[in-house]
Amino acid sequence: MSKILVIGCGNVGRVGLHKMAQYPKTFSEIHVVSRTTKNCEEVKASIFKKTKGKVKINIHQGDVGDKKFLLDLLKKVKPELLLHFGLSYDNLVIMDACLELGIKYVDTCCYEDPKKYGFSYKLQLAQDKDFKKKGLLAVTGLGFAPGVTNIFSAYARDYLFDKIDTIDIIDCNGGSKDKKIKFAPNFNPEINLRELILPIHFWENGKWQERGRLIDEDASYFEFDFPETGKFTPYLMYHEELETLVTRIPGLKRARFWMTFSKTYLSYLRVLYDVGMTRIDPVKYNNCEVVPVKFLKSLLPTGDDFNKGYKGKTIAGDIISGIKDGKKKVVYMYNVTDHHKAFLETGGNGIGYNTAVPAVTCAKLMLEGKWSGSGVKVPEDKSLDSKVFLEEMENLGLTWVVKNLKDLPAPLKKNY
């Protein structure tokens, strides 16, 4: 029986709150805080209806980036665990507050400075000693990618291989929105667009390699026929889980991240970049200062605009090669999530579903004492049992497959 505070009620938060409401014995009292309460009220009403009034959501309004507000709220609510579904800009402020008041912490992505391009776990992991001193556990980056993709790698390291040589993480959204929706990033537009214009990095032969940007006309890609989903085009890019995977999988020769995009999507992205709409520095307009990417975010569709009609499936996972019992081994570990089924259950789409469910799984394991310890951890940390996590995640509705392959797919043998 535990009290929990959830930050954020967008597409991911909406799914997470519905999921927690399905397990009232663990999440006995649920609080949510958001800058605006419209979504919170909708989710509260939906959960009240689905649970026939047995589960109630307590709503709070405010900016968690304001440390005084957050501390006052935490002192009032007194949660055992805080689950952060909000902006990654606020990670450090929230972790500081949790540390001060002795509250366990979970988020779905690493810290990002709103005034600088790029992202890193370094500042969050630097708090490891402080959390250990307090006997507190904090887990960062536990959505799907990052999150489950890290745990797939950890499971392969601990249960499937004697030695891992290569990891290729491939994230495919095979869904289709209403035809009226011409351009819409997969999640928070501001965070997503900042990520997609970064230089591409991957790990090979003991060091980081750089290969231009996703918006370059000659960006690296290949065609791939995904199980249950069909043929799509994954592009090479940099993603945050690579930062920690390369330090926690011994002897790793290569690690890359791929995400699928249509040519139309990339054309929009290039134009927006070229005209300056992805800029994060303020520009003057009519005696006002406007941040272009924030203004663009206000114009783009959100999940509320397309979730109901979203069709198709997502598929994300790891293709891993290495050695087992002296023989070469290749496995493909993945999850398939249906957008429409996710909407019917939670009101969110498949991307929100496969991001929120892992985070809720983590929170549940921590509250039940099945994931324990102290310090700041990433999902593939050796002290966090990947098998326990994956079994519990499946109980919560996110299935996973381990498929043995005869060899690495031909495109993944190439040098890019």
N, C-alpha and C positions, 0 to 999 in steps of 0.2 A: 504494500500500500504506500504509494509515493506521490508526492506533489511535484509537478513539472511546470516550468515556464518555457513557452515557445515564443521565439522572436520571428515575426514575419508571417504574412498570410497571403502570399501570392500563390502561384501555381503549385509550388513545392509545399508551402505551408498548409495549403488547403488539403492536399493529399495526406500530409503527415498528421494533421489533426483528426481527420476521419479514421486513419489507421489506429492512432492511439485510443480513440473512443471505442474501438473493437476489443480493447484489452483493459477494462476498468479495474481489474484486480491488481495490475501493475501501475497503470496511470490513474490513480484514484482521484486525483484532483488536477485538472488541466487549466492552465492560464495561458493566454496569448496576448502579446503586445505588438502594436503596429502603429505607424504614423497616422494612418487613417483606418477607420473601423468598418467601412462598408463591406469589404470582403469577410471580415471577422463575423459580422452580424449574419451574413448569408451562410457561412459555414456553421455557425452556432445553430441556426434554424434547421439546417440540413441534418446535423448530428442529432438534434433534439427529436426530429421526425424519425430518423433511422433507428434510434435507440428507444423510441417511445417514451422519451422524457427521462430515461434512466441516467444519461450522461449529459452534464452541463458544462459549457465552456465559459470561463470567466475572462472578460475582455478588458484590456487596458490600452489607453491611447498615449503615445508619446514617442520621442526620439531617443532610441537607445544609444546613439552616438554621444548624447549628453550624459556624461558619467554621473553627475549628481542625480539626474532623473532616474537613471538606471539603478544606482545604489539605493535610492529611496524606495523604488519599486521592489527590489529584491528583499529589502528589510521588511517590507509589508507582506509580500507573498511568502517568503521563506521557502523557496523550492529546494528539493534535494538535487535536482539536475536542471540545467538550462540547455535547451536545444535551439541552436541558431540557424534559422532558415533565411535570414535577412541578408543585407549587403555585406560583402567581404571587407568593405572599408572599415566596418565596425568591429572586426574580430578582436583587435588588441584591446580596445576599451572594454569590451564585454569580458574577455579573459581576465583582465585586471580586476574587474568588479567581482567575478567569481572567486578569484584567488583571495581577495580581501575578506569575503564573507563565507568562504568554505563551501562552495557550490561546484558540483561536477559539471563538466562542459563538453558539448559535442557540436561540431559544425560540419558543413558539407564541402567547403572549399577554402583555400589558403588566403592569407591576408593580401590585400592589394591597396596600395597608396592611391587615393583619388587624384592626386596631383602628378602622378608619374605612371607611365606605361610599364607593364610587367607585373609579375606576381611571384611570391616566394614564401616558403614555410619558415625561413630562417628566424624571423622575429618571434614567431609563435613557439618554435622549438627551443629558442633561447630561454624560455620561461620554465623549462623542464625542471631545473633544480628547485625553483620556487614552489612549484606544484608538489614536488616530492617532499619538501619540508613540511607542507601542510597535509600530506597524506592524501592528496586529491588527484583524481584521474581526469585528464582532458584528452579527447580524441579529436583530431582535426582532419578535414578532408574526407569525411565519410558520406559521400553521396554514391553515385555509381561510377562516374569517371570524372574526378578521382573517387576512390572508395572501393567499390566492389572489384574494379579492375586491379587494384593493389592487392586485394584479398585473394583473387584468383591466382595472382603471382605467388603470394605467400603459401597458398594451399598447394600449388605445384612444387614449390621449394620444399615444403615440409612433408608432403604425402605422395607425390607422384614422380619426383626426379631425384637422382643422386647429385646431379649438377645441371644447372640451367645455362644455356648458351645465349639464346635470343628470346626477346619478348616483343611482339608486335600487338599493340592495343588498337583495335579497330572499332570505331563508334559510328553506327549507321542509323540514321532516322529515315526509315522507308515510308513515312506517313505522307499523306497529301491533305492540304487544307482546302477550304472553300476557294473556288476559282477567283473570287473577288479579292482574296488576300494575295497581293503580288509579291510582297517581301516582308518576312517576319522571322527574326532570329529565333533559335530554339529555346532560349530562356531569356532572362533579363537583357533587353537589347543593349543597354549601356555596357554592362560587363562583357557580354558576348562579342560586341564589335571591337572593344579594346583588345580582346584576346586574339581575334582573327587577323589583326594587322601586324602582329609581332613577328620578329625574325623567327625562322624555323630552326630548331635545334633538335638533335638526337644524339644518343650515346653510341659510340663505336670505338673499339680497340683502346679502351681506357681513357677516352677523352670526349669532350663535346664537339660535335660537328655542326656547322651552320650552312644552310642551303636557301638563302633568299627568304621570300615571304609567300604566304598563301595568295596574296593579291597579284603576284607576278604572273605574267602570261605563260611562263615556262615552269610554273610550279609542278612538283612531282606528284603523279597520281597513277592509279591503275584501275582496271575494271575487275569487279569481284561479284560472284554469284553467292549471295548470302542464304543460309538455311532459312526456310519459311518466309523469306522477305523478298528475294529476287535480286536482280542485277543493279548495282549502284557503283559509284565512283568515289573511292576513298582518296583523299589528298593528305600528303605528309604535312604535319604541323607540330608545333611544340605544345605540350600540355603539362600541367603541374605535377601529375603523379610521377613523371619521369625523374623529377628532382630527387625524390626520396627512394624510388625503386633501385636506382643504380648504386646506392650506398647500402642497401639491405638485401640484395640478392648476390651472394658471393660469386666472383668469377664471371659476372655477366659480360658477354662480349658485345652485345648490341641490344639497344632498346629504342623503339620508335612508337610514335602515336599517329594514327590516321583517323580522319573524319570525312564522312561523305558530304558532298555538295553537288548541286546541279550547276551547269554552266550559266544558267540564268541568274542564280543566286550570286555567283562570283562576279558576274557582270555588274549587278547592282552594287556589290561591295566595293568594286574597283572605282565605280563612278562616285560613290559616297566619299571614299577616301580621297580621290583626286580633287573634288570640289571643297574638301575641308570639313565635311560633316562628321568625321570621326575624331576631330580634334578635341582634346580635353582641356585646353587652355582657354580662358575667357576672351571673348572678342566683343568690341563695342558695337552696339546697334541702337540708334535713337537714344543716345545718352544712357543706355543700360549695358550691363555686362551679361553676355550670354555664353554658356559653354555649349558649343555646337553638338556634341554627342548627347548631352542631356536634352537639348531641344529636339533632336532627332528622335530620342526615346519617346518623347511626348506625342510624336506623330505616328509612331509605328503601332501596329496591332499588338494586343496582349492576348494571353490565353483565354480571357473572357470573350474575346472576339471570335475565336475559332475552335475552342475545345469541343463544343457540342457536335460540330460537323467533321472533326478530325478523324480520318480513316487511316488504315494501314498499321504497320508495326515498327517498333524500334528493335535493333539487335546490336548489342555491344558486348565485347569480350576480348580475350587474349588468345593469340596463337603463339604457343611456347614450344621451343625446341631445346633438346638437351640429351642427357645420358641417364639411362636407368639399367642397372645390372649389366653394365658394360656395353649396352646396345643403344643405338640412336632412337630417340623417342620424340614424337610431335603430338601435341594435343591442342584442341580448340575448345576453350571454356567460354560459354556465352549465355546470355539471357535474351529472351524475346518477350517484348511487352506490347500488348494491343492498345492503341490509343482509345478506341471506343469503349472497350471493357473498363479501362481505367477511369474514363469519364462517368460511366454508369455507376461505378462503385464509389467514386470520391469527388467527382466534379472537376478533376484535373486531367491533364493529358498524360500520355505514356512517359514522356520525359520527366514530368513532375513526379509520376508514380515511381519510376525506377531511381529517382534521386532521393525521394522522401522515405521510401520503405527501408533502405539500408540504414539511414540515420535513425529511424525509429527502432530498428532492430538493435543497433548499437546502444541506444538509450535503454531499451528493455533489458539487454544483457547486463549493462552496468547497474541498473536498479535492482536486478535480481541476483547480483553478485557473481554472475557467470563470466563476465569480463571484469577483472579487478586490477588492483595495483595502484601506482601513483606516478605522476609525471605527465609530460605532454607527449602523446603517442601519435604516430600515423598508422593507418589501417594494417600495413604489412609488418608492423612491429612484431618481433619474435615472441613477445610476452602475451600477445593477443591471439587466442586460438582461432585460426581461420576455419577449421572444420565446424566448431561450435557455432560460429557466426553464420556460415552458409546454410547449415541445417535449420537454424532459427529463422533466417531470412526467407527460406522456402515455406516455413510454417506461416509466415506473415503474407505470403502470396506472391513472392518474387522467385520464380523457378530458375534453375540453372542446369546447364548441360555440359558434360565432359565428353568430347568426341575425339577419338584417336584418329590421327591422320597418318597416311603412309609416308608423307614427306611434307616439307614446307611448300605451300603454294608457290608456283613459279615466280609471281611478281615479288614475293617476299625474299627471294634469293638474290635479287638484283641489288646493285649498289646505286644509291641515289645521291 
